[in-house]
Amino acid sequence: GYEITLDLLRHGPSGSVGFYFVGPDGVAEMSYGARLFGEEELFNPRQLSMSPATIDVWQTGLDDEGASAADGLKSLGGNS
């Protein structure tokens, strides 16, 4: 029973589809389609800029700033 905070989105870097919600520990994401790494698999993390293109390709180029998922995350205190 957690509140969904932003509309359905699609991340540019991974192509995953998901949404953000506020849980007991803060903002969290539920997504589908991102690569799953095994426990023994080596992974080099990367730092992506918080921009409309990396947060939600479906909202890139919208004229309405209020519709930006990046702005929505900033207002919730999220940083990823």
C-alpha positions in Angstrom: 0.0 0.0 0.0 2.7 2.6 -0.9 1.9 5.8 -2.8 3.2 5.9 -6.4 4.9 9.2 -6.8 5.5 9.5 -10.5 3.9 8.2 -13.7 5.2 5.2 -15.5 8.7 5.9 -17.1 11.4 4.4 -19.3 15.0 4.9 -18.5 17.3 5.8 -21.4 20.5 4.0 -20.4 18.9 0.6 -19.5 15.6 0.7 -21.4 13.9 -0.5 -18.3 10.3 0.5 -17.5 9.3 1.4 -14.0 7.9 3.8 -11.4 8.9 5.4 -8.2 7.1 5.2 -4.8 7.7 6.3 -1.3 8.4 3.4 1.1 9.4 3.3 4.7 13.0 4.1 3.9 12.3 6.8 1.4 11.9 6.9 -2.4 12.3 3.5 -4.1 12.0 2.3 -7.7 10.2 -0.7 -9.1 11.3 -1.6 -12.6 11.3 -4.3 -15.3 13.8 -4.9 -18.1 17.1 -3.8 -16.5 20.0 -6.3 -16.7 20.3 -8.7 -13.8 23.8 -9.3 -12.5 24.7 -12.6 -10.8 26.4 -12.6 -7.4 29.7 -13.6 -8.8 29.6 -11.4 -11.9 31.9 -8.4 -11.9 30.2 -5.1 -12.5 31.7 -1.6 -12.9 29.1 0.9 -11.7 28.7 4.2 -13.6 27.4 7.6 -12.5 24.7 9.0 -14.7 23.7 12.7 -14.7 20.1 13.4 -13.5 18.5 14.7 -16.7 15.2 14.1 -18.4 17.0 11.9 -21.0 18.4 9.5 -18.4 15.4 9.5 -16.0 12.6 9.1 -18.5 12.9 9.1 -22.3 9.1 9.3 -22.7 9.2 12.8 -21.1 12.2 14.2 -22.9 11.3 17.3 -24.8 8.1 18.0 -23.0 7.3 21.7 -22.8 5.6 21.3 -19.4 8.4 21.4 -16.8 6.0 20.1 -14.2 5.8 16.8 -16.1 9.5 16.0 -15.7 10.3 12.9 -13.7 13.6 14.4 -12.8 11.9 17.4 -11.2 9.6 15.1 -9.4 12.4 13.1 -7.9 14.2 16.3 -6.8 11.1 17.4 -5.0 10.9 14.1 -3.2 14.6 14.2 -2.2 15.5 11.2 -4.5 19.0 11.1 -6.0 18.9 8.2 -8.5 
